[in-house]
Amino acid sequence: MPRLKIIVGESLASLSFAPKIVWIFFFGTSLQLAFLQPYIQLIPGERANVFSGLLCAITLGAILIFSPKAIKKQPFEVSISIVLALLMVLSGLFSSTPGSSSARGFVILASGLGGFWSARALITSDNSQRIFLWFSFIMLAGILLLSLISYLFAGNVHHFLDANPHTLADRILLLWFAPLALLLGRAGPARIVAAVLLMVSYLLFYLSDLRSVVIIPVVLCLLAFWFGALRFKYLVVFFLLLGAIIMFFFQHLPREKIGKEFEPAYYRVENYPFSWHIALQHPLLGIGLWAPREKFLKNYEIKYPYCTRQEFVDSVSTIRSSENIFLTFMAELGFPFLILYVFALAILFIRLVARVTAPSQACVIPPLALLLPLTGALLHFQVLDGLFHPQISWFFHLLLGLIPTRLARREGL
């Protein structure tokens, strides 16, 4: 840690005034999104976290003003960012709820573009990656500590950090890149501390009663084994250990969370055909983010056998999203936005997998340390509209922005 302080101090001291301001905005925004403090409701009655979105927008603005060269080097990604932003703005304007839809669109755009271009503009050298790695490591340790304190004093892991255990769990999953980078690229005490953070994280997943995040690490172990980062004997040990924990977990879940009539289960399953039904009626711009969906039930037949029509109607009027980010984008933003966003994700993941499978190279953040948490987040997005939340969208797109491009050069802080 003393060496880290020296690195940070020397690096920041070498910068001129304007880049220092950008880094201060970046650190401040990341801290606010990690802990959601302070939290200010800027628009009364609006559920979107506009305050955090505004911080992301300010950071993005600072990058556009003070670090324009880094952005100009990526014209293809700039073009995709502009088109996605335009489609989201138009969707909000033509929605039946233009105010609320536009507010949510602003938050998604600001956090997504702010996170992605922060990585592209600021975290480009070994030195800056090292700073960001340890900064994220410390943030993760702080989140885990507060989560444990929350469980001890409030009876749940998210009380002091978030309104929803899903969004807290996703934040932890994404910040796993920091301990994973240390495990994959370092030796000595740092690896021990990193392993401890991962184990504490999994304990919190267990205490959260969230089925998805308890299972996702099993998939990530398989992925690590597939890419040669985990030996077969260790994979067997992890499978036996995690298998026993998961069996115990499901045996002791509250009965209402495992019954066939559990609301999130039937609601999420039914939203595959229902979201498609909505999207076919508004294919270009969707119905707008968080727009009411009840009118689309008139000519719709329920497919899931374990719920009544009235139950699904009540759920649609309360939840007002698909609880799957890709289905939500399809229904609320339209096919062009969904196709372009999935295309951009696919390109970035192809580049990342190519880096993972390339001959071993010394790097501060190993590519696999990015691939595993990003994959975990995508799996979690199948049961969560994760990108609606700036505290998730910022870190998700930050990690995407750390994926190198062919034109990327190791320069800057």
N, C-alpha and C positions, 0 to 999 in steps of 0.2 A: 504493500500500500504506500509506503513512503516514496518508492520509486515511481509509482503512478502519479503521486502529487507533483513530483519533479517534472515528469513528462507533460502533464497537463499544464503546469505553470509555464514551462519553457515554450510549449506549443502556442498557448494563448498569448504569451508575451511577445512572440515573434509576429503576431498578426497586427495589421493596421486597425484603425478604429472601426471602420465599417464591418469587416468580417467578424470582429469581436461581438458587435451588436447582433449579428445573425446567429452566432453560436449561443449567445445569452438567450435569445428568443427560443432557439431550438431546445436548449436544456430546460428552460422554464415550462415550455409547452409539454415536453415529454414528462416532466414531473407532475404537472397538473393532470395529465391523462392517466398516468400510472396510479395516482392516489385519489383523483377527482376532488382535490382540495386546492384552492377554494372552489366551491360550486355556487354559481349565481344564476338564478332564473331571470333571463333578460326579457323574455316575452311571457307575460302572465297567461297561464292556461295552456301554453305550448309545451308538449312533452319532449320535443327534440332538445338536445343539449346544445343550444345555440352558443352559450358562453365558451365551451370548449372548442366548438367549431370556429368561433371568432379568433381564438388564440392560434388555431391552426392556420387560419387565413392570414393573420398578421405575420406569422413565420414564413408562409409561402410568399407573401408580398415582399418581405425583407430579402428573401432569396432572389426574387425576380429583379429587385432593384440593385442589390449589391453583388450578386453572383450570376449575372446573366450569361457569362461565357460557358459555364458548365451546362446550362440548359440548351444553348444553341448547338452544342455538340451532338445532341440527340434529336434531330428533326423528326424522325419517324415516331418516337415516343411523344414528342411535343404535339404532333398532328393527332395522334390517338387521344391524347389528353384533351385537346380542344374539341374534338368531335364528341367525345363522351360528355364533356361539360355542356356543350350546346344541346345535345339530346335531353339531358337532365333538366336544363332550364326550360326548354320548350314543353317537356312533359308536365312540369310544375305549373307553367302558365296556362296550359289548356286543361288542367285538372278541374274536377268539380269542387275541389278545395284548394285553390291556388295559393292561399297564404300558408297553410300548414304544409302542403306538398313542397312548396318552394323553400320553406325553412328547413325541412328535412333534406332536401336536395343540397342546400348550401352546406349543411353539416357534413354530408357524405363527400361532397366534392372537396371541401376545404381540408378535411382530415385525410382523405385518400391522396389527393394531389400534394398536399403539404408534406405528408410522410414520405411519399415516393421521391419527390424532388429534393427533399432535405437530404436523403441518402445519396442521390445522384450528385448533388452540389457540394455537400459538406464532407461526407464520409467516404473519401476517395483514396486515401493513402493508408499505409500500414499504421502510421501514427494515429490518424483520426479513427481508424477502426479499433485500435487498441483502447483509445479513450472511450469510445462508444460501448465497447464490450464490457469494460469494467463499470461504466456508468449504469448500464442495463443490469449487470450482475448485482450491484448494490440496490437498485430499484426493486429487483425481484426479491432479494433478501428482506427488504423493508415491507413489501407486500405480504410475504409469507408470515413475517412476525406479526403484523397487524391482523392478519387472518386468524392466526392462532389465538391472539388476545380477544378478537371478536367472538370466536367460538367459546372461549372460557367465560366471557362476561355477558354475551348476548344470546348464546345458544345456536348461532349460525356463523359461517365463515366470512360472510360478506357484509355484515352490519356496518363496520367502520370504513368500508371501501367502495361499496356499490349497492345498488338497489336490487341486483339480480345475481344469483350465484353463477349463472351461465356466462355472463359477461366478465365476471372475475376469473372464472376458470379459463376462458379463452385468452385473457390477458396474460395469465400465468403460462399457458401453453406457448404463446408467442415469445415471451421472454426466456423461455427455455433455451433459446439459441445461445445465450451467454454461458450457462454451465456446460452445455453440449460442446461449445467451442473449446472450453478448457479441458474437457474430458478427451476430446479428439486430438487436441493439439499441444497439450502440456503434460508435464510429469510433476510429481512431488505433491506438496500440500494443497495446491490449487485444485487438483483433481479430487482430492478427498472432500474439500468444501463443496465443490460442484456436485458431487454425488449426494452429499447430504441435502443440498437444496432440492435436488430432484426427488429424493425420498420424502422430504417434508411436503413437497408439492403434491405427490401422490396421496399422502395422508389427508391433505386438505380436499383433494378430489373425492376421496372416500367419505369424508365428513360432510361433504356438500349434498350427498344423496343423488348426484347426477349420474345416471347410468351411462350416458355417452362418454363423458370424460374419464370414467373409470376404465372403459374398454379401449379408448383410442390409444393409450400407451402400448397396448399389446400389438396393434397394427404397426406402430412406430418401431417396435423391437424387430418385427419381421422385415421392415424396410431397412433397418440398420444391418441386419444379417444379410439381406439380399445384396447390399453394396459393400459387403466385406468388412464392416466396422465392428461387427459383433460375432465372436466365434460361436460355433455350434454348441459347445458345452455350456457356454454362458446363456445362449438362447434357451436351452432346455431348462436351466436353473430359473431364468426369469419367467418362463412359461409356467413352470410348476408353482412358483411363488405367486405370480399374478393370478393364475388360475384358482388357487386356493382362496386368495383375497376376494376375487370376483364372486366366487360361489358363496362365500360368507356374506358378501355385500348384498347379493340378491335375496338371500334367505332372510335378511334382516331389514329389507326395505319396507317402508310403510305400505300397508296393504293397498291403499288407494293408488300407489304408483306402479303397481304391477298387474292390476286387474285389466281385463280386456276392454273395459269401458273408461279407462283413464283418459281424460280429455286430450292432453297433448298428443297421445298416440293416434287416436282416431282423427283428430283435427289435421295432423301432419300428413297422414296417409290420404285423407280425402282431398287435401289441397293439391295433390298432383293432378287429378282430373279437373278440379275446380279452377286452378290457376290457368290451366290450358284453355278452359272454357272462357275465362275472362279475356285472356290474351287474344283469342281469335276474334273477339268483338272490338278490341282496340289494339291492333297489331303494331302500329307505327310508334306511338308515344305512350301506350299504356293508359291506365286510368289515373295515374299520379300517385306519388308516394303517400301511403296512409289514407288514401281516399276511401270512402265507404264502399262496401262490396255487396250490401244486402240486395240491391236491385238486380244483381246478376244471378240470384237464386231462383228467380221466377220460372225460368225455363230449364232449370238444372235438376237432374235426378241424383240423389245420394247413392254413392257406390259402396261405401264402407258398411258392412252388415251389422256392426255392433253399436250403431247410434241411430237415433231418430232424426227426422228432418228438423224438428224444432230444436233439438240439442245442437245441431250443426249451425242453424240460424243464430242461436244465442252466442255460440262461439265466434262466428264471423263478425257479429256486431260488436263484440268485446275486443277481440285480438286484432282484427283488421290488417293482417299480413299473412303470408303463407308459412311463416316460421321455417323458412328455407330460403336463403338469400338469393339463390338463382331462380327459384319459382317466383319470389317476390319481384325481382327485377323484370322477369318476363311479363308478369301481370300488370305491374305498376309503371314500368318504364318502356315496355315494348320490345319487340324482337330485335330491331337494329342495335339498341343499347346492349342487350344481353349477348348477342352474337359478337359484337366488337369487344366487349369486356372479356368474354371467355376466350376469344382469339388472342387478346393481349396477354392474358394469364397463361395460355398454352405456350406462347412464344417464350415467355420468361421461364416457365418450368422446363421447357426443352433445353434452354441455355443452361439452366441450373443442373439438370441431370447430366448434361454433357460435361460440365465441370466436375461433377461428382465421379463420373466414370473415367475422367482423364487421368493420365499418369500423376502420381502424387506430387503436389507442389507445396512448398512452405507458404502458408498464408495465416493471417491473424484469425480470420473467421473461416474455418473449413466449409466448403459448399454443403456438406451433409448437415452441418449445424444449422443451416438455413432451410434445407429441404425438409427435415423432420418436423420442426414446428409449423412451417407453412402447410405441410400436408395435414398435420393435426388440426390446424385451424379450418382448413377446407372441409375435413370430415365433420367438424363441429358445426360448420355452416349449413349442413344438411338438416339440422334441427334448430337452427338459430339464425335470425336475421342479423348476423354479426356486424355487417358493415353499416348498419343504421347507427351503431354506437361509435362515436369518435375515438373512445379509448381503445377500441379494437381495430378500427379502420386505420388509425395512425400507425400503430405498430405493425399491422399486417403489411401495409404498403411500404413502410420503412424497410422491412426485410426483403420485399420484392425489389426495392430500389438498390439494395446491396448486391443483387445478382449482377455480375459483371457483364459488360457487352464487349463485342470485339473491338470497339473503338475506345473503350475505357482506358485511361492512362493513369498511372500511379503518381498523382501529383496533388498539390494542395496540402492542407493540414491533415 
